[in-house]
Amino acid sequence: MGTVVSVRPGTSSVGAEPDAAASASHDDRAAVDMVVEVFDRWERRFSLFDPRSELSRVASGELLLPEASAELRDAYALALAWRDRTEEASRRIDPTASSTSTAS
C-alpha cells in the first residue's frame, strides 16, 4: 500500500524553443524534488516502520504523547475523531462474517 502522486508539467516542451523546453524541464524536476521532499519529511516523522520516527517513539512509549510535536498531537486527535465517527459503521460491517450472517 502506498501513495500515488502525479506531477503534471506546467508547460509542454513539444514545439517550444530550446531554452523554454530546458526551463520547463528544470521546473518539472524542481516540482518532483519538492514532492519527494514533502513525502520524505512526513515519512521520517510519522512512519511506524522507522523506529526513529516521532510516531514510532510515541508508539513504543519512548516519547509521551503530550511531549510530542503539536503537529503529531493534532494528527492523533484527528485520527481519534475519525475513529469515533466511523465506529458505529465499523460495528455494523463484519468482514469476517459470512454473507448470510449479520454482525451484532
Secondary structure as UniProt FT lines:
FT   TURN            14..15
FT   HELIX           18..46
FT   TURN            51..52
FT   HELIX           54..60
FT   HELIX           65..67
FT   HELIX           70..92
FT   TURN            95..96
FT   TURN            99..100
//
